[in-house]
Amino acid sequence: MTLTNQIAVVTGAASGIGRAIALNLADDGAMVAVVDRDQTGAKETVASIEGAGGSAVAFDTDLSDPASILRLRDEVVEQLGLPDVIVNAAGFDRVEPFLQNDDALWTGLVAVNYLGPVRLCHAFLTSIVAAERATKIVNIASDAGRVGSMGETVYAGTKGALIAFTKSLAREMARYRVNVNCVCPGPTDTPLFGTLPEKIRTGLERAIPFRRLGTPEEVASAVRFFVSEDADFVTGQVLSVSGGLTMAG
């Protein structure tokens, strides 16, 4: 089974988990739309894909801007066609106590982590459903959205909302042969994790039963399952990739 001749849209693909997902899907034959507002990183991802013999195009998109998302849809459809795979991997966080948060942080978290995927799915699904095209959607949430996380209260709220959105959208879209699933990474070795204070990083690593961080590639493997033929009868599901840190239903 391969993704040859399939088009995959991956947001947040300039680095970290998003980049690993883009590389993984391209390695399996997909033409990847590398979506990120960090165009330097996005072009590096494209170069890595092309250097390995794959195909990719970088798209400059601000997921907090509804107009930018609509432009992305139009550009992807015009240049590549309707996507067969959509992965909402973009997101950001700032770790600090809730009482030190400000409204600008909350607004940004909701705009990118929650409304970004909502708007992007809506933009593409209108045309996908009209074309009666089977599509796989995977949203990257977080185990913080399943069980909570100190210092990430509103971030966790946006990821919990994304999990609920995934399940509800899966119910609505099943009749159209659109699968919608969710991957929830635990602590993962990404540039974002590297910004945390050393004490927090060390504590999280010790709390993981496997005693190590996850890798972006391991999260990408979970995404690869959800977009494969093996998951044709799987929708509305949430898969934790956390080394056993959060063994909750």
Residue frames relative to the residue before (quaternion, step in Angstrom):
aa qw qx qy qz dx dy dz
M 1.0000 0.0000 0.0000 0.0000 0.00 0.00 0.00
T 0.0476 0.7897 -0.6094 0.0519 3.56 -0.87 0.95
L 0.4700 -0.6524 0.5170 0.2936 3.53 -1.37 0.11
T 0.2247 0.8068 -0.5153 0.1817 3.57 1.21 0.46
N 0.8300 0.1519 -0.1741 0.5077 3.56 -0.97 1.01
Q 0.5701 0.5583 -0.4053 0.4462 3.59 1.22 0.31
I 0.3160 -0.7343 0.5764 0.1696 3.54 -1.20 0.65
A 0.0744 -0.8095 0.5824 -0.0019 3.55 -0.78 1.07
V 0.1953 -0.7504 0.6230 0.1030 3.56 -0.92 0.99
V 0.0050 0.8005 -0.5978 0.0430 3.59 -0.70 1.09
T 0.2051 -0.7810 0.5785 0.1156 3.58 -0.60 1.10
G 0.7823 0.2950 -0.2356 0.4954 3.55 -1.20 0.52
A 0.3942 0.7819 -0.4109 0.2536 3.56 1.26 0.44
A 0.4631 0.6951 -0.4451 0.3229 3.61 1.21 0.20
S 0.8117 -0.0044 0.0310 0.5832 3.59 1.16 -0.46
G 0.8142 0.3531 -0.1923 0.4188 3.52 -1.37 -0.06
I 0.8427 -0.1176 0.1166 0.5123 3.53 -1.04 -0.88
G 0.6437 0.5349 -0.3291 0.4372 3.59 0.93 -0.84
R 0.6514 0.4996 -0.3171 0.4749 3.56 0.97 -0.83
A 0.6505 0.5187 -0.3246 0.4499 3.60 0.89 -0.86
I 0.6358 0.5181 -0.3232 0.4722 3.58 1.04 -0.77
A 0.6539 0.5162 -0.3129 0.4561 3.58 0.90 -0.93
L 0.6647 0.4983 -0.3009 0.4684 3.59 0.92 -0.89
N 0.6499 0.5317 -0.3106 0.4455 3.57 0.97 -0.88
L 0.6945 0.4674 -0.2796 0.4701 3.58 0.86 -0.95
A 0.6385 0.5153 -0.3257 0.4699 3.57 1.04 -0.76
D 0.6312 0.5431 -0.3267 0.4472 3.58 1.02 -0.80
D 0.7005 0.4337 -0.2580 0.5046 3.55 1.19 -0.56
G 0.7170 -0.5088 0.2317 0.4163 3.57 1.23 0.33
A 0.5279 0.6504 -0.4155 0.3545 3.61 1.21 -0.14
M 0.3781 -0.6264 0.6229 0.2770 3.50 -1.34 0.49
V 0.1609 -0.8479 0.5034 0.0424 3.58 -0.45 1.21
A 0.2532 -0.7037 0.6458 0.1540 3.53 -1.03 0.93
V 0.1844 -0.8021 0.5654 0.0551 3.55 -0.34 1.33
V 0.0591 -0.8474 0.5266 -0.0334 3.56 -0.19 1.32
D 0.3252 0.7201 -0.5658 0.2356 3.58 -0.77 1.03
R 0.4476 -0.6581 0.5182 0.3131 3.57 -1.17 0.48
D 0.5952 0.5019 -0.3549 0.5176 3.58 1.32 -0.21
Q 0.1522 -0.8479 0.5026 0.0725 3.55 0.12 1.28
T 0.5619 0.5707 -0.4025 0.4434 3.59 1.13 -0.41
G 0.6921 0.4608 -0.2671 0.4872 3.56 0.90 -0.95
A 0.6298 0.5425 -0.3349 0.4437 3.57 1.01 -0.79
K 0.6748 0.4853 -0.2951 0.4712 3.57 0.96 -0.87
E 0.6044 0.5336 -0.3563 0.4722 3.59 1.14 -0.55
T 0.6256 0.5225 -0.3331 0.4739 3.58 1.05 -0.74
V 0.6396 0.5182 -0.3186 0.4700 3.57 0.95 -0.88
A 0.6558 0.5166 -0.3143 0.4520 3.58 0.92 -0.89
S 0.6447 0.5158 -0.3202 0.4645 3.59 1.00 -0.79
I 0.6498 0.5106 -0.3102 0.4699 3.57 0.99 -0.83
E 0.6955 0.4679 -0.2783 0.4689 3.56 0.84 -0.95
G 0.6238 0.5500 -0.3338 0.4437 3.57 1.09 -0.69
A 0.6961 0.4299 -0.2571 0.5144 3.56 1.22 -0.53
G 0.6350 -0.5698 0.3157 0.4153 3.57 1.29 0.21
G 0.5641 0.6105 -0.3831 0.4028 3.57 1.27 0.17
S 0.4175 -0.6913 0.5358 0.2464 3.54 -1.36 -0.07
A 0.1513 0.7838 -0.5872 0.1343 3.57 -0.93 0.92
V 0.1371 -0.7544 0.6364 0.0840 3.52 -1.30 0.51
A 0.3478 -0.7395 0.5413 0.1980 3.60 -0.95 0.90
F 0.0807 -0.7794 0.6207 0.0249 3.55 -1.05 0.85
D 0.3175 -0.7542 0.5543 0.1523 3.55 -0.83 1.08
T 0.1659 0.8048 -0.5430 0.1728 3.58 -0.38 1.24
D 0.2285 -0.7290 0.6313 0.1336 3.54 -1.08 0.86
L 0.2869 -0.8142 0.4823 0.1488 3.57 -0.23 1.26
S 0.5966 0.5426 -0.3807 0.4524 3.60 1.22 -0.06
D 0.6768 0.4683 -0.2596 0.5052 3.58 1.34 -0.20
P 0.4010 -0.7416 0.4785 0.2453 3.64 -0.43 1.14
A 0.6489 0.5220 -0.3287 0.4454 3.60 0.96 -0.80
S 0.6308 0.5353 -0.3287 0.4554 3.58 1.06 -0.75
I 0.6386 0.5220 -0.3225 0.4644 3.60 1.05 -0.73
L 0.6528 0.5010 -0.3159 0.4722 3.58 0.98 -0.79
R 0.6203 0.5213 -0.3388 0.4782 3.58 1.08 -0.70
L 0.6202 0.5442 -0.3380 0.4528 3.56 1.00 -0.81
R 0.6444 0.5244 -0.3241 0.4524 3.57 0.87 -0.91
D 0.6884 0.4895 -0.2898 0.4500 3.55 0.82 -1.01
E 0.6727 0.4992 -0.3001 0.4562 3.59 0.95 -0.85
V 0.6502 0.5101 -0.3210 0.4627 3.59 0.96 -0.83
V 0.6741 0.4908 -0.3005 0.4631 3.57 0.86 -0.95
E 0.6722 0.5018 -0.3028 0.4524 3.59 0.95 -0.85
Q 0.7597 0.4044 -0.2100 0.4639 3.58 0.87 -0.95
L 0.8207 0.2390 -0.0852 0.5119 3.57 0.96 -0.86
G 0.5075 -0.6042 0.4520 0.4161 3.58 1.01 -0.85
L 0.6934 -0.4382 0.3464 0.4552 3.57 -1.30 -0.03
P 0.4515 -0.7105 0.4625 0.2782 3.60 -0.90 0.82
D 0.3628 -0.6923 0.5846 0.2174 3.52 -1.27 0.61
V 0.7707 0.1834 -0.0682 0.6064 3.54 1.27 -0.58
I 0.0255 -0.7644 0.6441 0.0129 3.56 -1.04 0.86
V 0.0220 -0.7892 0.6137 -0.0096 3.57 -0.81 1.03
N 0.1888 -0.7775 0.5947 0.0786 3.55 -0.61 1.18
A 0.0796 0.8377 -0.5299 0.1058 3.56 0.06 1.33
A 0.5252 0.6532 -0.4161 0.3527 3.61 1.20 -0.28
G 0.2668 0.7481 -0.5820 0.1747 3.54 -1.12 0.68
F 0.0964 -0.7853 0.6045 0.0927 3.56 -1.26 0.22
D 0.1484 -0.7791 0.6072 0.0480 3.53 -1.30 0.38
R 0.0481 -0.7428 0.6611 0.0938 3.55 -1.32 0.30
V 0.2538 -0.8064 0.5210 0.1178 3.54 -0.45 1.24
E 0.3514 0.6859 -0.5774 0.2695 3.54 -0.71 1.17
P 0.6482 -0.5163 0.3667 0.4228 3.63 -1.15 0.39
F 0.6213 -0.5808 0.3833 0.3602 3.56 -1.05 0.80
L 0.6931 0.4959 -0.2924 0.4338 3.59 0.89 -0.88
Q 0.6444 0.4743 -0.3327 0.4991 3.59 1.28 -0.07
N 0.4626 0.6836 -0.4425 0.3505 3.60 1.28 -0.07
D 0.1861 -0.7408 0.6243 0.1640 3.52 -1.31 0.30
D 0.6873 -0.5103 0.3305 0.3974 3.54 -1.28 0.38
A 0.6003 0.5693 -0.3623 0.4294 3.57 1.08 -0.66
L 0.6310 0.5174 -0.3332 0.4723 3.60 1.02 -0.75
W 0.6623 0.5090 -0.3172 0.4490 3.60 0.82 -0.94
T 0.6607 0.5150 -0.3061 0.4524 3.54 0.90 -0.96
G 0.6711 0.5003 -0.2958 0.4603 3.57 0.94 -0.87
L 0.6455 0.5268 -0.3185 0.4520 3.58 0.94 -0.86
V 0.6795 0.4770 -0.2920 0.4748 3.57 0.88 -0.91
A 0.6594 0.5305 -0.3155 0.4292 3.59 0.91 -0.91
V 0.7594 0.3793 -0.2087 0.4857 3.60 0.84 -0.93
N 0.7642 0.4238 -0.2228 0.4322 3.58 0.68 -1.11
Y 0.7849 0.2857 -0.1597 0.5262 3.59 1.05 -0.63
L 0.7521 0.3854 -0.2428 0.4762 3.60 0.55 -1.08
G 0.5430 0.6129 -0.4015 0.4102 3.60 1.14 -0.48
P 0.7089 0.4261 -0.2629 0.4967 3.62 0.72 -1.00
V 0.6196 0.5444 -0.3499 0.4442 3.60 0.99 -0.78
R 0.7078 0.4605 -0.2650 0.4655 3.57 0.78 -1.01
L 0.6556 0.5136 -0.3234 0.4493 3.57 0.96 -0.82
C 0.6444 0.5098 -0.3220 0.4702 3.59 0.95 -0.84
H 0.6612 0.5107 -0.3112 0.4530 3.57 0.89 -0.92
A 0.6481 0.5411 -0.3199 0.4299 3.57 0.94 -0.92
F 0.7458 0.4023 -0.2278 0.4796 3.58 0.82 -0.96
L 0.6598 0.5531 -0.3291 0.3879 3.60 0.92 -0.85
T 0.5480 0.6081 -0.4084 0.4039 3.58 1.08 -0.54
S 0.7245 0.4100 -0.2328 0.5027 3.59 0.88 -0.95
I 0.6210 0.5596 -0.3402 0.4307 3.59 1.03 -0.77
V 0.6767 0.4803 -0.2899 0.4769 3.57 0.89 -0.92
A 0.6403 0.5280 -0.3244 0.4539 3.58 0.96 -0.83
A 0.7116 0.4362 -0.2463 0.4927 3.58 1.08 -0.75
E 0.3435 -0.7587 0.4787 0.2779 3.59 1.34 -0.08
R 0.3431 0.7565 -0.4683 0.3013 3.52 0.97 0.97
A 0.3899 -0.7044 0.5437 0.2370 3.60 -0.76 1.03
T 0.0128 0.8153 -0.5724 0.0862 3.57 -0.80 1.05
K 0.2433 -0.7422 0.6054 0.1527 3.55 -1.20 0.63
I 0.0810 -0.7810 0.6190 0.0177 3.57 -0.87 1.03
V 0.0202 -0.7771 0.6290 0.0032 3.56 -0.96 0.90
N 0.1686 -0.7763 0.6028 0.0748 3.55 -0.82 1.06
I 0.2681 -0.7468 0.5859 0.1648 3.57 -0.92 0.91
A 0.0806 -0.7945 0.6018 0.0055 3.56 -0.43 1.24
S 0.3981 -0.6776 0.5340 0.3118 3.60 -0.77 -1.01
D 0.5447 -0.5950 0.4647 0.3652 3.55 -1.15 0.51
A 0.5025 0.6214 -0.4290 0.4210 3.58 1.25 -0.24
G 0.6649 0.5014 -0.2920 0.4704 3.57 1.13 -0.63
R 0.6516 0.5004 -0.3060 0.4811 3.58 1.26 -0.33
V 0.8419 0.1524 -0.0303 0.5167 3.57 0.86 -0.95
G 0.5471 -0.6113 0.4060 0.4026 3.61 1.25 -0.09
S 0.0367 -0.7948 0.6057 0.0057 3.56 -1.26 0.40
M 0.4427 -0.6951 0.4979 0.2702 3.58 -0.77 1.02
G 0.8021 0.2595 -0.2153 0.4929 3.54 -0.97 0.88
E 0.7383 0.3287 -0.1980 0.5546 3.56 1.32 -0.02
T 0.1443 0.8665 -0.4734 0.0648 3.55 1.15 0.60
V 0.7358 0.3814 -0.2497 0.5008 3.61 0.72 -0.94
Y 0.5641 0.5638 -0.3731 0.4741 3.61 1.13 -0.60
A 0.6637 0.4957 -0.3023 0.4715 3.57 0.88 -0.94
G 0.6231 0.5478 -0.3327 0.4484 3.57 1.07 -0.74
T 0.6659 0.4879 -0.3138 0.4692 3.59 0.95 -0.81
K 0.6713 0.4858 -0.3047 0.4695 3.58 1.01 -0.75
G 0.6091 0.5243 -0.3514 0.4802 3.59 1.11 -0.59
A 0.6292 0.5215 -0.3235 0.4770 3.56 1.07 -0.76
L 0.6472 0.5218 -0.3212 0.4535 3.60 1.00 -0.78
I 0.6132 0.5323 -0.3417 0.4731 3.57 1.09 -0.69
A 0.6774 0.4782 -0.2939 0.4755 3.60 0.87 -0.92
F 0.6164 0.5392 -0.3346 0.4663 3.58 1.04 -0.76
T 0.6272 0.5481 -0.3280 0.4456 3.58 0.97 -0.88
K 0.6973 0.4795 -0.2789 0.4541 3.57 0.80 -1.00
S 0.6841 0.4802 -0.2922 0.4648 3.57 0.91 -0.87
L 0.6487 0.5035 -0.3204 0.4722 3.58 0.97 -0.82
A 0.6086 0.5585 -0.3506 0.4413 3.59 1.04 -0.75
R 0.6449 0.5169 -0.3223 0.4616 3.60 0.98 -0.80
E 0.6977 0.4782 -0.2762 0.4564 3.58 0.89 -0.91
M 0.7528 0.4387 -0.2123 0.4426 3.56 0.96 -0.89
A 0.4719 0.7048 -0.4412 0.2932 3.61 1.17 -0.33
R 0.6454 0.5368 -0.3267 0.4343 3.61 0.96 -0.77
Y 0.7013 0.4376 -0.2575 0.5003 3.57 1.26 -0.43
R 0.4834 -0.6792 0.4146 0.3649 3.60 1.30 0.22
V 0.4644 0.6196 -0.4765 0.4164 3.54 1.00 0.93
N 0.2008 -0.7805 0.5848 0.0919 3.57 -0.64 1.17
V 0.0458 -0.7916 0.6094 0.0023 3.57 -0.95 0.89
N 0.0893 0.8019 -0.5802 0.1110 3.57 -0.57 1.18
C 0.3159 -0.7596 0.5533 0.1307 3.53 -1.32 0.31
V 0.1495 -0.7545 0.6331 0.0875 3.55 -1.05 0.86
C 0.1450 -0.7983 0.5829 0.0434 3.56 -0.86 1.03
P 0.1971 -0.7877 0.5721 0.1155 3.60 -0.24 1.19
G 0.3273 -0.6583 0.6299 0.2505 3.49 -1.31 0.48
P 0.7857 -0.2419 0.1945 0.5351 3.62 -1.13 -0.50
T 0.0135 -0.8199 0.5664 -0.0819 3.55 -0.60 1.22
D 0.5055 -0.6692 0.4648 0.2841 3.55 -1.04 0.82
T 0.2583 0.7535 -0.5461 0.2595 3.56 0.15 1.36
P 0.6763 -0.4646 0.3555 0.4476 3.61 -1.23 0.18
L 0.6224 0.5443 -0.3442 0.4448 3.61 1.04 -0.73
F 0.6536 0.5067 -0.3186 0.4633 3.60 0.92 -0.88
G 0.6417 0.5559 -0.3165 0.4232 3.55 1.05 -0.75
T 0.6259 0.5442 -0.3426 0.4414 3.60 1.21 -0.33
L 0.5368 0.6339 -0.4073 0.3795 3.60 1.24 -0.24
P 0.5951 -0.5428 0.4351 0.4025 3.60 -1.16 0.45
E 0.6142 -0.5955 0.3745 0.3577 3.56 -1.03 0.82
K 0.6233 0.5574 -0.3431 0.4278 3.60 0.99 -0.79
I 0.6686 0.4851 -0.2952 0.4802 3.57 0.99 -0.84
R 0.6408 0.5274 -0.3299 0.4500 3.59 0.94 -0.85
T 0.6738 0.4981 -0.2942 0.4597 3.57 0.89 -0.95
G 0.6548 0.5244 -0.3100 0.4475 3.58 0.96 -0.86
L 0.6585 0.5029 -0.3124 0.4646 3.57 0.98 -0.80
E 0.6412 0.5209 -0.3325 0.4549 3.58 0.93 -0.81
R 0.6695 0.5004 -0.3002 0.4596 3.59 0.95 -0.84
A 0.6635 0.5251 -0.3041 0.4378 3.58 1.11 -0.66
I 0.5971 0.5682 -0.3630 0.4346 3.59 1.19 -0.44
P 0.5101 -0.6745 0.4302 0.3158 3.63 -0.68 0.98
F 0.6902 0.4541 -0.2890 0.4837 3.62 1.02 -0.69
R 0.3739 -0.7751 0.4414 0.2539 3.58 1.34 -0.04
R 0.7053 0.3477 -0.3032 0.5382 3.55 0.97 0.83
L 0.5634 -0.5690 0.4711 0.3701 3.53 -1.30 0.26
G 0.4972 -0.5869 0.5289 0.3585 3.51 -1.30 0.30
T 0.3568 -0.7025 0.5624 0.2508 3.55 -1.27 0.22
P 0.6143 -0.5401 0.4090 0.4045 3.60 -1.14 0.47
E 0.6267 0.5556 -0.3360 0.4310 3.58 1.06 -0.72
E 0.6401 0.5167 -0.3324 0.4612 3.59 1.06 -0.65
V 0.6213 0.5016 -0.3376 0.4984 3.58 1.10 -0.63
A 0.6346 0.5380 -0.3238 0.4505 3.57 1.00 -0.84
S 0.6256 0.5410 -0.3410 0.4467 3.60 1.03 -0.70
A 0.6332 0.5159 -0.3302 0.4732 3.58 1.06 -0.72
V 0.6258 0.5206 -0.3259 0.4807 3.57 1.03 -0.78
R 0.6368 0.5500 -0.3242 0.4324 3.56 0.94 -0.92
F 0.6201 0.5260 -0.3459 0.4680 3.60 1.04 -0.69
F 0.6970 0.4957 -0.2891 0.4300 3.58 0.79 -0.99
V 0.7245 0.4116 -0.2626 0.4866 3.62 1.04 -0.58
S 0.5658 0.6147 -0.3763 0.4005 3.58 1.28 -0.05
E 0.6622 -0.4816 0.3920 0.4193 3.55 -1.34 0.15
D 0.5574 0.6157 -0.3888 0.3989 3.59 1.16 -0.48
A 0.7404 0.3799 -0.2073 0.5143 3.59 1.19 -0.53
D 0.2612 0.8002 -0.5062 0.1878 3.60 1.16 0.45
F 0.7596 0.3266 -0.1862 0.5308 3.61 1.10 -0.63
V 0.5671 0.5636 -0.3768 0.4677 3.56 1.25 0.53
T 0.2247 0.7661 -0.5799 0.1622 3.58 -0.72 1.03
G 0.7965 0.2939 -0.2334 0.4741 3.55 -1.18 0.61
Q 0.5290 0.6591 -0.3862 0.3695 3.57 1.23 0.37
V 0.2507 -0.7487 0.6010 0.1244 3.54 -1.26 0.60
L 0.0808 -0.8115 0.5788 -0.0054 3.57 -0.63 1.17
S 0.2485 -0.7714 0.5732 0.1214 3.54 -0.69 1.15
V 0.0783 -0.7580 0.6467 0.0322 3.57 -0.99 0.94
S 0.3125 0.7988 -0.4332 0.2768 3.54 0.41 1.26
G 0.5119 -0.6639 0.4241 0.3425 3.60 1.18 0.24
G 0.6779 -0.5077 0.2836 0.4498 3.56 1.20 0.53
L 0.3823 0.7553 -0.4701 0.2499 3.60 1.23 0.09
T 0.8046 0.1732 -0.0611 0.5647 3.57 0.94 -0.90
M 0.0097 0.8176 -0.5725 0.0610 3.55 0.15 1.30
A 0.3545 0.7095 -0.5168 0.3221 3.52 0.50 1.28
G 0.5258 -0.6580 0.4455 0.3034 3.55 -1.10 0.72
